[in-house]
Amino acid sequence: MAENIMTVNIVTPDGVVYDHHAKLVVLSTIDGEIGVMAHHAPIIAPLVIDEVRVRRVDKPHHEDSIAVNGGFLEFSNDLVSIVANSAERARDIDLRRAEYAKQRAEKTIQVAEEKHNVDDLARAQVSLRKAINRINVSSHK
């Protein structure tokens, strides 16, 4: 059994967000979704704002969900290392705060479009993607 196990670490500037043994990790890179299992070929890839799903060894019928807001994945020697700008486990997400952030981003997008402010529009679109990601991941509590 130990030969099909890998370690998954997710780290942000604030510290370690996730550290468990797993059988499968599914995440989104800039080139699309990827699944990683033990003995996968080494890989380094930039991540997009999306959910990371982890099938843990100690809970085989359960997936942990983590909202990851960009960053990088490195996999080698059965260690998945994710260095993210920010990340939150589903159980730690404040849904009310995420919904408020979504509403605020939508209002900012509307104003930026009316004023043709491309910089504010781009920032608000990123904020909206982050808020939606957090809302979606929070449903996996």
Backbone as JSON, one array per atom type, in Angstrom:
{
  "sequence": "MAENIMTVNIVTPDGVVYDHHAKLVVLSTIDGEIGVMAHHAPIIAPLVIDEVRVRRVDKPHHEDSIAVNGGFLEFSNDLVSIVANSAERARDIDLRRAEYAKQRAEKTIQVAEEKHNVDDLARAQVSLRKAINRINVSSHK",
  "N": [[0.82, -1.2, 0.0], [1.95, 1.28, 0.74], [3.48, 1.98, -1.42], [1.88, 3.38, -3.2], [1.4, 5.9, -2.28], [1.5, 9.39, -1.74], [2.77, 12.58, -0.65], [1.07, 15.59, 0.07], [1.52, 18.99, 0.02], [0.47, 22.24, 0.69], [1.37, 25.51, 0.51], [1.35, 28.9, 1.54], [2.14, 32.44, 1.57], [1.41, 32.95, 4.18], [1.82, 30.61, 5.54], [1.69, 26.99, 6.12], [-1.03, 25.46, 4.61], [-2.12, 23.06, 4.0], [-1.39, 19.63, 4.55], [-1.03, 16.44, 3.93], [-1.17, 12.84, 3.46], [-1.77, 11.27, 0.35], [-3.68, 9.64, -2.29], [-4.47, 10.62, -4.74], [-4.37, 13.67, -6.54], [-6.08, 16.35, -7.91], [-5.89, 19.06, -10.02], [-5.84, 22.41, -11.47], [-4.0, 23.6, -14.12], [-2.39, 26.14, -16.13], [-2.57, 24.99, -18.58], [-4.67, 23.26, -18.45], [-6.72, 20.77, -16.7], [-5.19, 18.5, -14.41], [-4.35, 15.29, -13.19], [-2.66, 13.83, -10.5], [-0.82, 11.11, -9.4], [0.89, 8.8, -7.2], [4.25, 8.16, -8.17], [4.12, 9.59, -10.51], [5.43, 11.29, -13.38], [8.04, 13.69, -12.91], [7.07, 17.11, -12.52], [6.58, 20.57, -13.15], [4.41, 23.24, -12.88], [2.48, 26.15, -13.65], [-0.32, 27.32, -11.78], [-3.86, 27.94, -12.04], [-6.57, 30.02, -10.83], [-8.5, 28.05, -8.98], [-10.13, 25.05, -7.77], [-8.44, 22.66, -5.75], [-8.42, 19.24, -5.54], [-8.16, 16.6, -3.26], [-7.64, 13.24, -2.74], [-7.52, 11.59, 0.05], [-5.4, 9.27, 1.88], [-6.16, 8.26, 4.37], [-8.89, 8.62, 4.33], [-10.51, 7.18, 2.16], [-12.91, 7.45, 0.67], [-13.47, 10.07, 0.54], [-12.99, 13.43, -0.49], [-10.77, 16.09, -0.03], [-11.22, 19.56, -0.4], [-9.67, 22.41, -1.65], [-9.45, 25.84, -2.01], [-7.52, 27.39, -4.29], [-5.62, 30.12, -5.2], [-4.05, 30.71, -7.71], [-0.5, 30.23, -8.36], [2.14, 27.75, -8.06], [2.77, 24.37, -9.0], [4.76, 21.7, -7.99], [5.97, 18.51, -8.61], [7.69, 15.74, -7.5], [9.47, 12.79, -6.61], [7.3, 11.58, -5.22], [6.11, 13.71, -3.86], [3.87, 16.26, -3.71], [4.07, 19.56, -4.11], [2.63, 22.6, -3.55], [2.85, 25.92, -4.09], [1.21, 28.65, -3.29], [-0.46, 31.77, -3.99], [-2.58, 32.41, -2.32], [-4.64, 30.31, -0.29], [-7.36, 28.27, 0.79], [-8.87, 25.89, 2.84], [-11.92, 24.07, 2.37], [-13.43, 23.89, 4.73], [-12.59, 26.12, 6.12], [-13.49, 28.39, 4.89], [-15.18, 31.44, 4.89], [-18.28, 31.81, 4.05], [-20.15, 33.93, 3.86], [-18.45, 36.16, 3.72], [-17.13, 35.59, 1.34], [-19.25, 35.71, -0.5], [-19.92, 38.39, -0.25], [-17.56, 39.53, -1.25], [-17.78, 38.7, -3.87], [-20.07, 40.12, -4.74], [-19.1, 42.74, -4.43], [-16.99, 42.73, -6.31], [-18.44, 42.33, -8.67], [-19.87, 44.76, -8.79], [-17.74, 46.54, -9.06], [-16.74, 45.73, -11.53], [-18.87, 46.47, -13.19], [-18.83, 49.31, -12.93], [-16.24, 49.83, -13.87], [-16.46, 48.97, -16.51], [-18.32, 50.83, -17.48], [-16.82, 53.16, -17.29], [-14.76, 52.56, -18.91], [-12.34, 51.6, -17.88], [-9.7, 49.76, -18.05], [-7.74, 48.68, -16.36], [-8.84, 48.62, -13.73], [-10.97, 46.97, -14.37], [-9.71, 44.54, -15.08], [-8.49, 43.84, -12.61], [-10.77, 43.57, -11.0], [-12.06, 41.45, -12.27], [-10.33, 39.33, -11.69], [-10.62, 39.31, -8.91], [-13.32, 38.58, -8.79], [-13.22, 35.97, -9.89], [-11.72, 34.69, -7.87], [-13.46, 34.95, -5.67], [-15.72, 33.5, -6.56], [-14.53, 30.99, -6.83], [-13.93, 30.43, -4.12], [-16.53, 30.35, -3.09], [-17.6, 28.16, -4.51], [-15.89, 26.06, -3.62], [-16.46, 26.09, -0.9], [-18.86, 24.77, -0.75], [-18.22, 22.15, -0.48], [-17.91, 21.41, 2.13]],
  "CA": [[0.0, 0.0, 0.0], [2.78, 2.47, 0.86], [4.07, 2.35, -2.71], [0.95, 4.22, -3.95], [1.09, 7.05, -1.43], [2.34, 10.58, -1.89], [2.5, 13.65, 0.31], [0.59, 16.83, -0.55], [1.73, 20.18, 0.83], [0.08, 23.52, 0.09], [1.97, 26.56, 1.32], [1.12, 30.27, 1.11], [2.99, 33.34, 2.36], [0.98, 32.9, 5.57], [2.21, 29.34, 6.16], [1.17, 25.73, 5.59], [-2.48, 25.39, 4.6], [-2.54, 21.66, 3.84], [-0.28, 18.67, 4.6], [-1.59, 15.11, 4.15], [-0.82, 11.77, 2.51], [-2.89, 11.14, -0.59], [-3.59, 8.73, -3.43], [-4.75, 11.35, -5.96], [-4.57, 15.12, -6.47], [-6.58, 16.9, -9.17], [-5.75, 20.51, -9.98], [-5.92, 23.08, -12.77], [-2.85, 24.37, -14.55], [-2.76, 27.03, -17.23], [-2.81, 24.16, -19.76], [-5.83, 22.4, -18.22], [-6.78, 19.98, -15.48], [-4.23, 17.39, -14.34], [-4.43, 14.4, -12.04], [-1.34, 13.35, -10.12], [-0.79, 9.97, -8.49], [2.25, 8.41, -6.85], [5.13, 7.74, -9.27], [3.92, 10.43, -11.7], [6.65, 11.93, -13.86], [8.24, 15.02, -12.31], [6.39, 18.19, -13.23], [6.45, 21.91, -12.59], [3.39, 23.88, -13.7], [1.75, 27.25, -13.03], [-1.72, 27.01, -11.49], [-4.87, 28.99, -12.19], [-7.51, 30.13, -9.72], [-9.43, 26.93, -9.06], [-10.17, 24.1, -6.67], [-7.55, 21.5, -5.73], [-9.11, 18.14, -4.87], [-7.2, 15.62, -2.75], [-8.19, 11.99, -2.22], [-6.59, 11.22, 1.12], [-5.19, 7.86, 2.17], [-6.9, 7.88, 5.57], [-10.33, 8.72, 4.06], [-10.54, 6.86, 0.74], [-14.16, 7.82, -0.01], [-13.66, 11.5, 0.81], [-12.03, 14.34, -1.12], [-10.61, 17.42, 0.54], [-11.25, 20.62, -1.41], [-8.92, 23.59, -1.25], [-9.51, 26.94, -2.97], [-6.17, 27.88, -4.54], [-5.68, 31.31, -6.05], [-2.8, 30.84, -8.46], [0.69, 29.67, -7.75], [2.88, 26.75, -8.82], [2.81, 22.97, -8.58], [5.96, 20.91, -8.28], [5.83, 17.13, -8.19], [8.83, 14.83, -7.69], [9.71, 11.86, -5.49], [6.04, 11.38, -4.51], [5.77, 14.89, -3.07], [3.19, 17.33, -4.42], [4.25, 20.84, -3.42], [1.92, 23.71, -4.18], [3.14, 27.22, -3.51], [0.08, 29.44, -3.79], [-0.61, 33.14, -3.52], [-3.46, 32.21, -1.18], [-5.37, 29.05, -0.35], [-8.22, 28.01, 1.93], [-9.62, 24.64, 2.85], [-13.38, 24.29, 2.35], [-13.94, 24.07, 6.09], [-12.14, 27.4, 6.66], [-14.01, 29.5, 4.09], [-16.3, 32.22, 5.41], [-19.14, 31.94, 2.88], [-20.7, 35.28, 3.81], [-17.4, 37.06, 3.26], [-16.89, 35.28, -0.08], [-20.38, 36.24, -1.27], [-19.77, 39.84, -0.25], [-16.47, 39.83, -2.17], [-18.33, 38.51, -5.22], [-20.94, 41.27, -5.03], [-18.24, 43.92, -4.56], [-16.28, 42.6, -7.58], [-19.41, 42.55, -9.74], [-20.13, 46.2, -8.86], [-16.53, 47.17, -9.59], [-16.71, 45.41, -12.97], [-19.88, 47.31, -13.85], [-18.32, 50.69, -12.96], [-15.06, 49.86, -14.74], [-16.92, 48.88, -17.9], [-18.95, 52.1, -17.82], [-15.77, 54.18, -17.4], [-13.74, 52.01, -19.82], [-11.09, 51.5, -17.11], [-9.27, 48.37, -18.26], [-6.97, 48.2, -15.22], [-9.8, 48.25, -12.68], [-11.75, 45.84, -14.88], [-8.89, 43.32, -14.96], [-8.36, 43.5, -11.18], [-12.08, 43.12, -10.5], [-12.34, 40.13, -12.83], [-9.56, 38.38, -10.88], [-11.3, 39.23, -7.61], [-14.55, 37.82, -9.0], [-12.85, 34.54, -10.03], [-11.32, 34.2, -6.55], [-14.66, 34.84, -4.83], [-16.52, 32.37, -7.06], [-13.8, 29.77, -6.47], [-14.14, 30.2, -2.69], [-17.93, 29.96, -2.9], [-17.75, 26.79, -5.01], [-15.18, 25.13, -2.74], [-17.13, 26.03, 0.4], [-19.98, 23.82, -0.83], [-17.69, 20.8, -0.22], [-17.64, 21.28, 3.56]],
  "C": [[0.86, 1.26, 0.0], [3.36, 2.9, -0.48], [3.15, 3.22, -3.55], [0.54, 5.46, -3.18], [2.06, 8.19, -1.74], [1.94, 11.59, -0.82], [2.08, 14.9, -0.45], [0.77, 17.97, 0.44], [1.27, 21.39, 0.05], [0.54, 24.61, 1.06], [1.66, 27.91, 0.69], [2.11, 31.17, 1.87], [2.63, 33.35, 3.84], [1.32, 31.59, 6.27], [1.59, 28.13, 5.47], [-0.34, 25.71, 5.73], [-2.94, 23.93, 4.6], [-1.31, 20.77, 3.85], [-0.85, 17.3, 4.96], [-0.99, 14.11, 3.15], [-2.03, 11.52, 1.63], [-2.59, 10.07, -1.64], [-3.73, 9.47, -4.75], [-4.92, 12.83, -5.65], [-5.01, 15.57, -7.85], [-6.54, 18.42, -9.04], [-5.72, 21.09, -11.38], [-4.68, 23.92, -13.02], [-3.3, 25.3, -15.67], [-3.03, 26.25, -18.52], [-3.99, 23.21, -19.59], [-5.72, 21.62, -16.93], [-5.8, 18.81, -15.55], [-4.5, 16.59, -13.08], [-3.05, 13.85, -11.76], [-1.5, 12.22, -9.12], [0.67, 9.66, -8.18], [2.96, 7.9, -8.1], [4.89, 8.5, -10.57], [5.28, 11.0, -12.12], [6.8, 13.29, -13.18], [7.62, 16.12, -13.17], [6.48, 19.48, -12.43], [5.46, 22.64, -13.48], [2.76, 25.05, -12.94], [0.27, 26.89, -12.89], [-2.61, 28.22, -11.74], [-5.73, 29.03, -10.93], [-8.53, 29.01, -9.88], [-9.32, 26.07, -7.81], [-9.08, 23.04, -6.86], [-8.29, 20.44, -4.94], [-8.08, 17.07, -4.5], [-7.96, 14.41, -2.21], [-7.19, 11.45, -1.21], [-6.53, 9.72, 1.32], [-6.06, 7.42, 3.33], [-8.41, 7.99, 5.42], [-10.55, 8.44, 2.58], [-11.81, 7.25, -0.01], [-14.49, 9.3, 0.18], [-12.59, 12.29, 0.06], [-11.99, 15.64, -0.34], [-10.61, 18.41, -0.62], [-10.55, 21.85, -0.84], [-9.05, 24.63, -2.35], [-8.1, 27.52, -3.1], [-6.26, 29.02, -5.54], [-4.34, 31.56, -6.73], [-1.64, 30.23, -7.71], [1.35, 28.66, -8.66], [2.77, 25.39, -8.17], [4.18, 22.42, -8.91], [5.71, 19.51, -7.76], [7.12, 16.39, -8.51], [8.97, 13.99, -6.43], [8.47, 11.7, -4.6], [5.71, 12.49, -3.51], [5.15, 15.93, -3.99], [3.36, 18.59, -3.56], [3.53, 21.91, -4.21], [2.27, 24.96, -3.39], [2.12, 28.16, -4.12], [0.12, 30.86, -3.22], [-1.5, 33.17, -2.28], [-4.2, 30.9, -1.38], [-6.18, 28.89, 0.93], [-8.89, 26.67, 1.78], [-11.1, 24.97, 2.91], [-13.91, 24.6, 3.74], [-13.58, 25.42, 6.7], [-12.72, 28.61, 5.94], [-15.22, 30.13, 4.76], [-17.2, 32.54, 4.2], [-19.73, 33.34, 2.76], [-19.7, 36.29, 3.27], [-17.11, 36.85, 1.78], [-18.02, 35.83, -0.95], [-20.34, 37.76, -1.34], [-18.67, 40.26, -1.23], [-16.93, 39.68, -3.62], [-19.18, 39.7, -5.63], [-20.11, 42.53, -5.27], [-17.5, 43.89, -5.9], [-17.21, 42.85, -8.76], [-19.73, 44.04, -9.91], [-18.93, 46.94, -9.46], [-16.4, 46.92, -11.09], [-17.68, 46.32, -13.72], [-19.38, 48.75, -14.0], [-17.14, 50.8, -13.92], [-15.44, 49.78, -16.21], [-17.55, 50.19, -18.35], [-17.9, 53.19, -18.07], [-14.64, 53.75, -18.36], [-12.36, 51.97, -19.16], [-10.61, 50.05, -17.15], [-8.48, 47.82, -17.08], [-7.89, 47.77, -14.07], [-10.63, 47.05, -13.09], [-10.97, 44.54, -14.71], [-8.75, 42.89, -13.51], [-9.67, 42.95, -10.63], [-12.44, 41.74, -11.04], [-11.57, 39.05, -12.07], [-10.22, 38.21, -9.52], [-12.58, 38.41, -7.7], [-14.25, 36.33, -9.12], [-12.46, 33.94, -8.68], [-12.55, 33.99, -5.66], [-15.52, 33.66, -5.26], [-15.85, 31.05, -6.72], [-14.02, 29.44, -4.99], [-15.56, 29.74, -2.41], [-18.14, 28.51, -3.34], [-17.09, 25.77, -4.09], [-15.88, 25.01, -1.39], [-18.31, 25.06, 0.4], [-19.54, 22.39, -0.56], [-17.39, 20.56, 1.25], [-18.16, 19.96, 4.08]]
}
